[in-house]
Amino acid sequence: MLLRHVYTTRSIPALSLPSSYTSRRALNPSVPLSSHSIRNLVRSPSTAPHRTATPRSTARQASTMAPIPKNMSGILIEENGGVDVLKWKTDLPVPQPQDGEILVRNEFVGVNYIDTYFRTGLYKAPLPLVTGKEAAGVVVASSSPAFKEGDRVGYVADHAYAELTAVPATKAIKLPDGISTETAASALLQGLTALTFVREAAGIKQALGVSEGPWTLVHAAAGGTGSLLVQILSVFGAKVIGTAGSPEKCEIARKNGAQWTIDNRKEDVAARVKEITSGHGVDVIFDGVGKATFDLDLEIIARKGTLIVFGNASGPAGPVDLFQLAAKNIKLMRPVVFNYTVTPEEWEGFSNELFDLIKTGKLKLGIHNTYALKDVAQAHSDLEGRKSTGKLLLKV
């Protein structure tokens, strides 16, 4: 029987599972048999709440493609913790696409900081969990009229750390000529994050002349999202300051379009910002670091400035005293990319704009390293240890 990965806290009938999944005790003997964990990992299509199951025979599968197996390999998180909780499994049940979904054979999976948050438990999700938010590959079965078997697609959806993933059709997009699956997996989540935060959160709508736009600052400007933010801001005409933790990373930020860079391990960031902006301060700050930079942000931001905090690389920023914002009429935001790509128009519009920026050479992707899926623990270690400059990928 094919089973489906889900997040749910809804009570549902008992599942008919393969013998290795008959209870959570089979996954973790220390957990009581009454745990709801298994239903959060897999769901029998016949018991799925509020959905009409799509029988295997009605999910269109191309006869020329390899048959879909019953089991697959992937990464399973059975408890929160360090990289050691990322367990390589070879007997995970293959999900079956429900109505309006597609089954994608993943080729490349993007590694993102949000994956580490679900691993550690900073972001809560039922366990056991197949995590991963971004991948690209080929459709092998479809229960959506919008896609057919053989389509090359990229997607931003859950459970990507596996050979196959059932994806809502509304979260997938066909890849145009000139965009490979490797490129799509490198670009989609971080690229859409950068693009929507510039367009929507910062409100920079039009491409201006060089350095005619607002003063902007990007922390971790040589990282995956940081590199893309710097490039997009530069293309759109902003005055871009990038901070990074070494001369080498500062050079990467300059090559990506930052007109000024600050080595935050050797230089006084506040003093340099005051010098660079002639005392004006920064109009828009993009902070994916969090706790370690938040107080600095409040110091260097300009009057009526916008502070966009979108990550927790150093830990989440502490509770905010709203009176701290009053001194400069600061606008504080904690946006999430998924809330900017809700409608089909938003998802397709921003995705296609991103692909156009890539195809025209205005946005260049830097892949730091590609790991085998089973070596994801090393990818997480490199990401959290700030050993990377650019995107980390998993090859399936």
QUIKAUR-V30446 format. One record per backbone hydrogen bond with DSSP energy under -1.0 kcal/mol. CO is the residue of the C=O (numbers start at 1). NH is the residue of the N-H. E is the energy in kcal/mol with one decimal. If there is no record, write none. Layout:
{{CO,NH,E} {CO,NH,E}}
//
This chain:
{{18,21,-2.5} {19,22,-1.2} {23,26,-1.1} {24,27,-1.1} {24,28,-3.1} {28,31,-2.3} {32,35,-1.7} {38,41,-1.1} {38,42,-2.7} {43,4,-1.9} {44,47,-2.0} {48,51,-1.0} {55,58,-1.7} {55,59,-1.0} {60,142,-1.4} {62,65,-1.5} {70,94,-2.2} {72,92,-2.0} {73,163,-2.1} {74,89,-3.1} {76,87,-2.2} {77,129,-2.5} {82,85,-1.9} {83,86,-1.5} {85,87,-1.2} {87,76,-2.9} {89,74,-2.3} {92,72,-2.4} {94,3,-1.2} {98,101,-2.0} {100,169,-2.6} {101,143,-2.9} {102,167,-3.1} {103,140,-3.0} {103,141,-1.2} {104,165,-2.0} {105,138,-1.8} {107,396,-2.2} {108,136,-2.2} {109,394,-2.7} {112,115,-1.5} {113,117,-1.5} {114,118,-1.7} {115,119,-1.9} {116,120,-2.5} {117,121,-1.3} {117,122,-1.0} {117,123,-1.7} {119,81,-1.7} {129,77,-2.8} {131,161,-2.7} {132,160,-1.4} {134,110,-1.8} {135,155,-2.5} {136,107,-2.8} {136,108,-1.9} {137,153,-2.5} {138,105,-2.9} {139,150,-2.9} {141,103,-3.2} {142,60,-1.8} {143,100,-2.2} {144,147,-1.3} {148,151,-2.0} {151,139,-2.5} {152,175,-2.5} {153,137,-2.3} {154,173,-2.5} {155,135,-1.7} {160,162,-2.5} {161,75,-2.6} {163,106,-2.1} {165,104,-2.7} {167,102,-2.5} {168,171,-2.4} {169,172,-1.3} {171,156,-1.8} {173,154,-2.2} {176,179,-1.8} {180,184,-2.5} {181,185,-2.3} {182,186,-1.3} {183,187,-1.5} {184,188,-2.5} {187,191,-2.6} {188,192,-2.7} {189,193,-2.0} {190,194,-2.6} {191,195,-2.8} {192,196,-2.6} {193,197,-2.1} {194,198,-2.0} {195,199,-2.7} {196,200,-3.1} {196,201,-1.2} {197,202,-2.8} {198,204,-2.4} {203,205,-1.1} {209,212,-1.9} {214,239,-2.4} {215,283,-1.1} {215,284,-2.0} {216,241,-2.2} {217,286,-2.8} {218,243,-2.4} {220,223,-1.8} {223,227,-2.6} {224,228,-1.2} {225,229,-2.6} {226,230,-2.4} {227,231,-1.8} {228,232,-2.6} {229,233,-2.8} {230,234,-2.2} {231,235,-2.6} {232,236,-2.2} {233,238,-2.6} {234,237,-1.2} {236,208,-1.9} {237,213,-3.1} {239,216,-3.2} {240,259,-1.1} {240,260,-1.7} {241,218,-2.5} {242,262,-2.4} {243,221,-2.9} {244,264,-2.3} {246,250,-2.2} {247,251,-2.0} {248,252,-1.6} {249,253,-2.1} {250,254,-2.1} {251,255,-2.3} {252,256,-1.5} {253,258,-2.4} {254,257,-1.3} {260,242,-2.4} {262,244,-2.0} {262,264,-1.0} {263,266,-1.4} {263,267,-2.8} {268,272,-2.5} {269,273,-2.6} {270,274,-2.1} {271,275,-2.1} {272,276,-3.0} {273,277,-2.5} {274,279,-2.3} {277,280,-1.6} {282,302,-3.0} {283,306,-3.2} {284,217,-2.1} {285,308,-2.9} {286,219,-2.2} {287,310,-2.5} {287,311,-1.1} {288,313,-1.5} {289,314,-3.1} {290,293,-1.3} {290,294,-1.3} {293,297,-2.4} {294,298,-1.7} {295,299,-1.2} {296,300,-2.3} {297,301,-1.7} {300,282,-2.2} {302,305,-1.9} {305,331,-2.8} {306,285,-2.3} {307,333,-2.9} {308,287,-3.1} {312,315,-1.9} {315,291,-2.9} {321,324,-2.5} {322,325,-1.4} {325,330,-2.4} {328,304,-3.6} {331,307,-3.3} {333,309,-2.6} {336,339,-1.5} {337,340,-2.0} {343,347,-2.8} {344,348,-2.6} {345,349,-2.0} {346,350,-2.6} {347,351,-1.9} {348,352,-2.5} {349,353,-2.0} {350,354,-2.4} {351,355,-2.5} {352,356,-2.3} {353,357,-2.1} {354,358,-1.8} {355,359,-2.9} {356,360,-2.2} {357,362,-1.4} {357,363,-1.9} {358,361,-1.4} {366,391,-3.5} {369,393,-2.2} {371,395,-3.4} {372,375,-1.9} {373,376,-1.4} {375,379,-1.2} {376,380,-2.5} {377,381,-2.2} {378,382,-2.5} {379,383,-2.3} {380,384,-2.8} {381,385,-1.9} {382,387,-2.6} {383,386,-1.3} {391,368,-2.3} {391,369,-1.3} {392,111,-2.4} {393,371,-2.8} {394,109,-2.6} {395,373,-1.7}}
//
